[in-house]
């Protein structure tokens, strides 16, 4: 399994689950954090699309959330931002 760090975008490889104390090989940021989870969404209540999860204040720090699921893809939010920007430019292009 591969997980791209939210901080430096370095790809980290795992043979099993991401551990609670795993750190990025590039910048040593915590990997088992909200910002690396597929449920992380800044537009959602408590910035999490999983409504049963406990509130986590520090989204970039390690936590013990049982709903943590590693984000798929290199950087989901950046990809979504680029896709939306391209769609807006295409819409208003003359």
FILUM-908564 format. One record per atom (N, C-alpha, C, O, CB): residue number from 1; residue in three letters; z, y, x. Coordinates in nm, 2 decimals, padded with zeros to 4 digits. Glycine has a CB too. Layout:
<pts>
   num   residuo       up    north     east
   NUM       Ala        Z        Y        X
...
</pts>
This chain:
<pts>
   num   residuo       up    north     east
     1       Unk    00.00   -00.12    00.08
     1       Unk    00.00    00.00    00.00
     1       Unk    00.00    00.12    00.09
     1       Unk    00.06    00.12    00.20
     1       Unk    00.12    00.00   -00.10
     2       Unk   -00.07    00.23    00.05
     2       Unk   -00.08    00.35    00.12
     2       Unk   -00.01    00.46    00.03
     2       Unk   -00.03    00.47   -00.09
     2       Unk   -00.22    00.39    00.16
     3       Unk    00.06    00.55    00.10
     3       Unk    00.11    00.67    00.03
     3       Unk    00.09    00.79    00.12
     3       Unk    00.13    00.79    00.24
     3       Unk    00.27    00.65    00.01
     4       Unk    00.03    00.89    00.06
     4       Unk    00.01    01.02    00.14
     4       Unk    00.13    01.11    00.12
     4       Unk    00.18    01.13    00.01
     4       Unk   -00.12    01.09    00.08
     5       Unk    00.18    01.16    00.23
     5       Unk    00.30    01.24    00.23
     5       Unk    00.27    01.37    00.16
     5       Unk    00.17    01.43    00.18
     5       Unk    00.35    01.27    00.37
     6       Unk    00.36    01.42    00.07
     6       Unk    00.34    01.54    00.00
     6       Unk    00.35    01.66    00.09
     6       Unk    00.29    01.77    00.06
     6       Unk    00.45    01.56   -00.11
     7       Unk    00.41    01.65    00.21
     7       Unk    00.44    01.76    00.30
     7       Unk    00.32    01.78    00.40
     7       Unk    00.27    01.89    00.41
     7       Unk    00.57    01.74    00.37
     8       Unk    00.29    01.67    00.47
     8       Unk    00.19    01.69    00.58
     8       Unk    00.06    01.61    00.54
     8       Unk   -00.04    01.62    00.62
     8       Unk    00.24    01.63    00.71
     9       Unk    00.06    01.54    00.43
     9       Unk   -00.06    01.46    00.39
     9       Unk   -00.10    01.34    00.48
     9       Unk   -00.21    01.29    00.46
     9       Unk   -00.18    01.55    00.37
    10       Unk   -00.01    01.30    00.57
    10       Unk   -00.04    01.19    00.65
    10       Unk   -00.03    01.06    00.56
    10       Unk    00.06    01.05    00.48
    10       Unk    00.06    01.18    00.77
    11       Unk   -00.12    00.97    00.59
    11       Unk   -00.11    00.84    00.51
    11       Unk   -00.01    00.75    00.58
    11       Unk   -00.02    00.72    00.70
    11       Unk   -00.26    00.77    00.51
    12       Unk    00.08    00.70    00.50
    12       Unk    00.19    00.60    00.55
    12       Unk    00.16    00.47    00.48
    12       Unk    00.13    00.46    00.36
    12       Unk    00.33    00.65    00.51
    13       Unk    00.16    00.36    00.56
    13       Unk    00.13    00.23    00.51
    13       Unk    00.26    00.15    00.49
    13       Unk    00.36    00.16    00.56
    13       Unk    00.05    00.15    00.62
    14       Unk    00.27    00.07    00.38
    14       Unk    00.38   -00.01    00.34
    14       Unk    00.33   -00.15    00.30
    14       Unk    00.23   -00.16    00.24
    14       Unk    00.46    00.05    00.23
    15       Unk    00.41   -00.25    00.34
    15       Unk    00.38   -00.39    00.30
    15       Unk    00.44   -00.42    00.16
    15       Unk    00.40   -00.51    00.09
    15       Unk    00.42   -00.49    00.41
    16       Unk    00.55   -00.35    00.13
    16       Unk    00.62   -00.38    00.01
    16       Unk    00.65   -00.25   -00.06
    16       Unk    00.56   -00.16   -00.07
    16       Unk    00.75   -00.45    00.03
    17       Unk    00.77   -00.24   -00.12
    17       Unk    00.81   -00.11   -00.18
    17       Unk    00.85    00.00   -00.09
    17       Unk    00.89   -00.03    00.03
    17       Unk    00.93   -00.14   -00.28
    18       Unk    00.84    00.12   -00.13
    18       Unk    00.89    00.23   -00.05
    18       Unk    01.04    00.24   -00.07
    18       Unk    01.09    00.25   -00.18
    18       Unk    00.82    00.37   -00.10
    19       Unk    01.11    00.23    00.05
    19       Unk    01.25    00.23    00.05
    19       Unk    01.31    00.37    00.02
    19       Unk    01.25    00.47    00.04
    19       Unk    01.30    00.17    00.18
    20       Unk    01.44    00.37   -00.02
    20       Unk    01.51    00.49   -00.05
    20       Unk    01.52    00.58    00.07
    20       Unk    01.52    00.71    00.06
    20       Unk    01.65    00.46   -00.11
    21       Unk    01.52    00.53    00.19
    21       Unk    01.54    00.60    00.31
    21       Unk    01.42    00.61    00.40
    21       Unk    01.42    00.66    00.51
    21       Unk    01.65    00.55    00.39
    22       Unk    01.30    00.57    00.35
    22       Unk    01.18    00.58    00.43
    22       Unk    01.14    00.72    00.45
    22       Unk    01.15    00.80    00.36
    22       Unk    01.07    00.50    00.36
    23       Unk    01.09    00.75    00.57
    23       Unk    01.04    00.88    00.60
    23       Unk    00.90    00.88    00.65
    23       Unk    00.85    00.77    00.69
    23       Unk    01.13    00.94    00.72
    24       Unk    00.83    00.99    00.64
    24       Unk    00.69    01.00    00.68
    24       Unk    00.69    00.99    00.83
    24       Unk    00.77    01.04    00.90
    24       Unk    00.64    01.14    00.64
    25       Unk    00.59    00.92    00.88
    25       Unk    00.57    00.90    01.02
    25       Unk    00.53    01.03    01.09
    25       Unk    00.55    01.04    01.21
    25       Unk    00.47    00.79    01.05
    26       Unk    00.47    01.12    01.02
    26       Unk    00.42    01.25    01.08
    26       Unk    00.52    01.36    01.08
    26       Unk    00.54    01.42    01.18
    26       Unk    00.30    01.29    01.00
    27       Unk    00.59    01.38    00.97
    27       Unk    00.68    01.50    00.96
    27       Unk    00.82    01.46    00.93
    27       Unk    00.91    01.55    00.92
    27       Unk    00.63    01.60    00.85
    28       Unk    00.85    01.34    00.90
    28       Unk    00.98    01.29    00.87
    28       Unk    01.04    01.33    00.74
    28       Unk    01.16    01.34    00.72
    28       Unk    01.08    01.33    00.98
    29       Unk    00.95    01.37    00.65
    29       Unk    00.99    01.41    00.51
    29       Unk    01.03    01.28    00.44
    29       Unk    00.97    01.17    00.47
    29       Unk    00.88    01.49    00.43
    30       Unk    01.12    01.29    00.34
    30       Unk    01.16    01.17    00.26
    30       Unk    01.04    01.13    00.18
    30       Unk    00.97    01.21    00.11
    30       Unk    01.28    01.20    00.17
    31       Unk    01.01    01.00    00.17
    31       Unk    00.89    00.95    00.10
    31       Unk    00.93    00.91   -00.04
    31       Unk    00.85    00.91   -00.14
    31       Unk    00.83    00.83    00.17
    32       Unk    01.05    00.86   -00.06
    32       Unk    01.10    00.82   -00.20
    32       Unk    01.15    00.94   -00.27
    32       Unk    01.27    00.95   -00.29
    32       Unk    01.21    00.70   -00.19
    33       Unk    01.06    01.03   -00.30
    33       Unk    01.10    01.16   -00.36
    33       Unk    01.01    01.19   -00.48
    33       Unk    00.90    01.13   -00.49
    33       Unk    01.09    01.28   -00.25
    34       Unk    01.05    01.28   -00.56
    34       Unk    00.97    01.31   -00.68
    34       Unk    00.83    01.36   -00.64
    34       Unk    00.73    01.32   -00.71
    34       Unk    01.04    01.43   -00.76
    35       Unk    00.81    01.44   -00.54
    35       Unk    00.68    01.49   -00.50
    35       Unk    00.58    01.38   -00.46
    35       Unk    00.46    01.41   -00.45
    35       Unk    00.69    01.59   -00.40
    36       Unk    00.63    01.26   -00.43
    36       Unk    00.54    01.15   -00.39
    36       Unk    00.53    01.05   -00.51
    36       Unk    00.47    00.94   -00.49
    36       Unk    00.60    01.08   -00.27
    37       Unk    00.58    01.08   -00.62
    37       Unk    00.58    00.99   -00.74
    37       Unk    00.47    01.02   -00.83
    37       Unk    00.43    01.14   -00.85
    37       Unk    00.72    01.00   -00.81
    38       Unk    00.41    00.92   -00.90
    38       Unk    00.30    00.94   -00.99
    38       Unk    00.34    01.02   -01.12
    38       Unk    00.26    01.07   -01.19
    38       Unk    00.24    00.81   -01.03
    39       Unk    00.47    01.02   -01.15
    39       Unk    00.52    01.09   -01.27
    39       Unk    00.55    01.23   -01.24
    39       Unk    00.58    01.31   -01.34
    39       Unk    00.65    01.02   -01.31
    40       Unk    00.55    01.28   -01.12
    40       Unk    00.58    01.42   -01.08
    40       Unk    00.47    01.51   -01.14
    40       Unk    00.35    01.49   -01.11
    40       Unk    00.59    01.44   -00.93
    41       Unk    00.51    01.61   -01.22
    41       Unk    00.41    01.70   -01.28
    41       Unk    00.48    01.83   -01.30
    41       Unk    00.58    01.84   -01.38
    41       Unk    00.35    01.64   -01.41
    42       Unk    00.44    01.94   -01.23
    42       Unk    00.51    02.06   -01.24
    42       Unk    00.50    02.12   -01.39
    42       Unk    00.58    02.21   -01.42
    42       Unk    00.45    02.16   -01.14
    43       Unk    00.41    02.08   -01.47
    43       Unk    00.40    02.13   -01.60
    43       Unk    00.48    02.06   -01.70
    43       Unk    00.49    02.10   -01.82
    43       Unk    00.25    02.13   -01.64
    44       Unk    00.54    01.95   -01.67
    44       Unk    00.63    01.87   -01.76
    44       Unk    00.77    01.92   -01.75
    44       Unk    00.81    01.98   -01.66
    44       Unk    00.62    01.72   -01.72
    45       Unk    00.85    01.88   -01.86
    45       Unk    00.99    01.91   -01.87
    45       Unk    01.06    01.84   -01.75
    45       Unk    01.03    01.72   -01.72
    45       Unk    01.05    01.86   -02.00
    46       Unk    01.14    01.92   -01.67
    46       Unk    01.21    01.87   -01.55
    46       Unk    01.11    01.82   -01.45
    46       Unk    01.15    01.75   -01.35
    46       Unk    01.30    01.75   -01.59
    47       Unk    00.98    01.86   -01.46
    47       Unk    00.88    01.83   -01.36
    47       Unk    00.85    01.68   -01.35
    47       Unk    00.82    01.63   -01.24
    47       Unk    00.91    01.89   -01.23
    48       Unk    00.88    01.61   -01.46
    48       Unk    00.86    01.46   -01.46
    48       Unk    00.80    01.42   -01.59
    48       Unk    00.85    01.45   -01.70
    48       Unk    01.00    01.39   -01.43
    49       Unk    00.70    01.33   -01.59
    49       Unk    00.64    01.28   -01.71
    49       Unk    00.71    01.16   -01.76
    49       Unk    00.68    01.12   -01.88
    49       Unk    00.49    01.24   -01.68
    50       Unk    00.80    01.11   -01.69
    50       Unk    00.89    01.00   -01.74
    50       Unk    01.01    01.06   -01.81
    50       Unk    01.10    01.11   -01.74
    50       Unk    00.93    00.90   -01.62
    51       Unk    01.01    01.05   -01.94
    51       Unk    01.12    01.12   -02.01
    51       Unk    01.25    01.05   -02.01
    51       Unk    01.35    01.11   -02.05
    51       Unk    01.07    01.13   -02.16
    52       Unk    01.26    00.93   -01.96
    52       Unk    01.39    00.86   -01.95
    52       Unk    01.46    00.88   -01.81
    52       Unk    01.57    00.84   -01.79
    52       Unk    01.37    00.71   -01.97
    53       Unk    01.39    00.94   -01.72
    53       Unk    01.44    00.96   -01.58
    53       Unk    01.55    01.07   -01.58
    53       Unk    01.55    01.16   -01.66
    53       Unk    01.33    01.00   -01.48
    54       Unk    01.65    01.05   -01.49
    54       Unk    01.75    01.15   -01.48
    54       Unk    01.69    01.27   -01.41
    54       Unk    01.59    01.27   -01.34
    54       Unk    01.87    01.09   -01.39
    55       Unk    01.76    01.39   -01.43
    55       Unk    01.71    01.51   -01.37
    55       Unk    01.74    01.51   -01.22
    55       Unk    01.85    01.48   -01.18
    55       Unk    01.78    01.63   -01.44
    56       Unk    01.64    01.54   -01.15
    56       Unk    01.65    01.55   -01.00
    56       Unk    01.63    01.70   -00.96
    56       Unk    01.52    01.75   -01.00
    56       Unk    01.56    01.45   -00.92
    57       Unk    01.72    01.76   -00.90
    57       Unk    01.70    01.91   -00.87
    57       Unk    01.61    01.93   -00.75
    57       Unk    01.53    02.02   -00.75
    57       Unk    01.84    01.97   -00.84
    58       Unk    01.64    01.85   -00.64
    58       Unk    01.56    01.87   -00.52
    58       Unk    01.44    01.77   -00.52
    58       Unk    01.46    01.65   -00.48
    58       Unk    01.65    01.85   -00.39
    59       Unk    01.33    01.81   -00.56
    59       Unk    01.21    01.73   -00.58
    59       Unk    01.15    01.67   -00.45
    59       Unk    01.08    01.57   -00.45
    59       Unk    01.10    01.80   -00.65
    60       Unk    01.18    01.74   -00.34
    60       Unk    01.13    01.70   -00.21
    60       Unk    01.22    01.61   -00.12
    60       Unk    01.19    01.58   -00.01
    60       Unk    01.09    01.82   -00.13
    61       Unk    01.34    01.58   -00.18
    61       Unk    01.44    01.50   -00.11
    61       Unk    01.45    01.36   -00.17
    61       Unk    01.41    01.34   -00.28
    61       Unk    01.58    01.57   -00.12
    62       Unk    01.50    01.27   -00.09
    62       Unk    01.51    01.13   -00.13
    62       Unk    01.60    01.12   -00.25
    62       Unk    01.70    01.19   -00.26
    62       Unk    01.56    01.04   -00.01
    63       Unk    01.57    01.03   -00.34
    63       Unk    01.66    01.01   -00.46
    63       Unk    01.66    00.86   -00.50
    63       Unk    01.58    00.78   -00.44
    63       Unk    01.61    01.10   -00.58
    64       Unk    01.74    00.83   -00.59
    64       Unk    01.75    00.68   -00.63
    64       Unk    01.69    00.66   -00.77
    64       Unk    01.74    00.58   -00.84
    64       Unk    01.90    00.64   -00.63
    65       Unk    01.59    00.73   -00.80
    65       Unk    01.53    00.72   -00.94
    65       Unk    01.47    00.58   -00.95
    65       Unk    01.39    00.54   -00.86
    65       Unk    01.42    00.83   -00.96
    66       Unk    01.50    00.51   -01.06
    66       Unk    01.45    00.38   -01.08
    66       Unk    01.31    00.38   -01.13
    66       Unk    01.24    00.28   -01.12
    66       Unk    01.54    00.31   -01.19
    67       Unk    01.26    00.49   -01.17
    67       Unk    01.12    00.51   -01.22
    67       Unk    01.02    00.55   -01.11
    67       Unk    00.90    00.56   -01.14
    67       Unk    01.12    00.61   -01.33
    68       Unk    01.07    00.56   -00.99
    68       Unk    00.98    00.60   -00.88
    68       Unk    00.86    00.50   -00.87
    68       Unk    00.88    00.38   -00.85
    68       Unk    01.05    00.62   -00.75
    69       Unk    00.74    00.56   -00.87
    69       Unk    00.62    00.48   -00.85
    69       Unk    00.53    00.56   -00.76
    69       Unk    00.50    00.68   -00.79
    69       Unk    00.54    00.45   -00.99
    70       Unk    00.50    00.51   -00.64
    70       Unk    00.42    00.58   -00.54
    70       Unk    00.29    00.64   -00.61
    70       Unk    00.22    00.57   -00.68
    70       Unk    00.39    00.50   -00.42
    71       Unk    00.26    00.76   -00.57
    71       Unk    00.15    00.83   -00.62
    71       Unk    00.02    00.76   -00.57
    71       Unk    00.02    00.73   -00.45
    71       Unk    00.15    00.98   -00.59
    72       Unk   -00.08    00.74   -00.65
    72       Unk   -00.20    00.68   -00.60
    72       Unk   -00.30    00.78   -00.56
    72       Unk   -00.30    00.89   -00.62
    72       Unk   -00.26    00.59   -00.71
    73       Unk   -00.38    00.76   -00.46
    73       Unk   -00.47    00.86   -00.41
    73       Unk   -00.41    00.94   -00.30
    73       Unk   -00.29    00.94   -00.28
    73       Unk   -00.52    00.94   -00.52
    74       Unk   -00.50    01.01   -00.23
    74       Unk   -00.45    01.09   -00.12
    74       Unk   -00.36    01.21   -00.16
    74       Unk   -00.25    01.22   -00.11
    74       Unk   -00.57    01.15   -00.05
    75       Unk   -00.40    01.29   -00.26
    75       Unk   -00.31    01.40   -00.30
    75       Unk   -00.36    01.43   -00.44
    75       Unk   -00.44    01.51   -00.46
    75       Unk   -00.32    01.52   -00.21
    76       Unk   -00.30    01.37   -00.54
    76       Unk   -00.34    01.38   -00.68
    76       Unk   -00.34    01.52   -00.73
    76       Unk   -00.44    01.56   -00.79
    76       Unk   -00.24    01.30   -00.77
    77       Unk   -00.24    01.60   -00.70
    77       Unk   -00.24    01.74   -00.76
    77       Unk   -00.35    01.83   -00.69
    77       Unk   -00.41    01.91   -00.76
    77       Unk   -00.11    01.80   -00.74
    78       Unk   -00.37    01.81   -00.56
    78       Unk   -00.48    01.89   -00.50
    78       Unk   -00.61    01.85   -00.55
    78       Unk   -00.70    01.93   -00.57
    78       Unk   -00.47    01.87   -00.34
    79       Unk   -00.63    01.72   -00.57
    79       Unk   -00.76    01.67   -00.63
    79       Unk   -00.78    01.73   -00.77
    79       Unk   -00.89    01.77   -00.80
    79       Unk   -00.76    01.51   -00.63
    80       Unk   -00.68    01.73   -00.85
    80       Unk   -00.69    01.78   -00.98
    80       Unk   -00.72    01.93   -00.98
    80       Unk   -00.80    01.98   -01.06
    80       Unk   -00.56    01.75   -01.06
    81       Unk   -00.65    02.00   -00.89
    81       Unk   -00.68    02.15   -00.87
    81       Unk   -00.82    02.17   -00.84
    81       Unk   -00.89    02.26   -00.89
    81       Unk   -00.58    02.20   -00.77
    82       Unk   -00.87    02.10   -00.74
    82       Unk   -01.01    02.11   -00.70
    82       Unk   -01.11    02.08   -00.81
    82       Unk   -01.21    02.15   -00.83
    82       Unk   -01.04    02.03   -00.57
    83       Unk   -01.08    01.98   -00.89
    83       Unk   -01.17    01.94   -01.00
    83       Unk   -01.17    02.05   -01.10
    83       Unk   -01.28    02.08   -01.15
    83       Unk   -01.12    01.81   -01.06
    84       Unk   -01.06    02.10   -01.14
    84       Unk   -01.05    02.21   -01.24
    84       Unk   -01.12    02.34   -01.19
    84       Unk   -01.18    02.41   -01.27
    84       Unk   -00.90    02.24   -01.27
    85       Unk   -01.10    02.37   -01.06
    85       Unk   -01.17    02.49   -01.01
    85       Unk   -01.32    02.47   -01.01
    85       Unk   -01.39    02.57   -01.05
    85       Unk   -01.12    02.51   -00.87
    86       Unk   -01.37    02.36   -00.98
    86       Unk   -01.51    02.33   -00.98
    86       Unk   -01.57    02.34   -01.12
    86       Unk   -01.68    02.39   -01.14
    86       Unk   -01.55    02.19   -00.92
    87       Unk   -01.49    02.29   -01.22
    87       Unk   -01.53    02.29   -01.36
    87       Unk   -01.54    02.44   -01.41
    87       Unk   -01.63    02.47   -01.48
    87       Unk   -01.44    02.21   -01.45
    88       Unk   -01.44    02.52   -01.37
    88       Unk   -01.44    02.66   -01.41
    88       Unk   -01.56    02.73   -01.35
    88       Unk   -01.62    02.82   -01.41
    88       Unk   -01.31    02.72   -01.37
    89       Unk   -01.58    02.71   -01.22
    89       Unk   -01.70    02.78   -01.15
    89       Unk   -01.83    02.74   -01.22
    89       Unk   -01.92    02.82   -01.23
    89       Unk   -01.70    02.74   -01.01
    90       Unk   -01.84    02.61   -01.25
    90       Unk   -01.97    02.56   -01.31
    90       Unk   -01.99    02.63   -01.45
    90       Unk   -02.10    02.66   -01.49
    90       Unk   -01.97    02.41   -01.33
    91       Unk   -01.88    02.65   -01.52
    91       Unk   -01.88    02.71   -01.65
    91       Unk   -01.93    02.85   -01.65
    91       Unk   -02.01    02.89   -01.74
    91       Unk   -01.75    02.70   -01.72
    92       Unk   -01.88    02.93   -01.55
    92       Unk   -01.92    03.07   -01.55
    92       Unk   -02.03    03.10   -01.45
    92       Unk   -02.05    03.22   -01.42
    92       Unk   -01.79    03.14   -01.51
    93       Unk   -02.09    03.00   -01.39
    93       Unk   -02.20    03.02   -01.30
    93       Unk   -02.32    03.07   -01.37
    93       Unk   -02.36    03.03   -01.48
    93       Unk   -02.23    02.89   -01.22
    94       Unk   -02.39    03.17   -01.31
    94       Unk   -02.51    03.23   -01.37
    94       Unk   -02.64    03.17   -01.32
    94       Unk   -02.74    03.21   -01.36
    94       Unk   -02.51    03.38   -01.35
</pts>
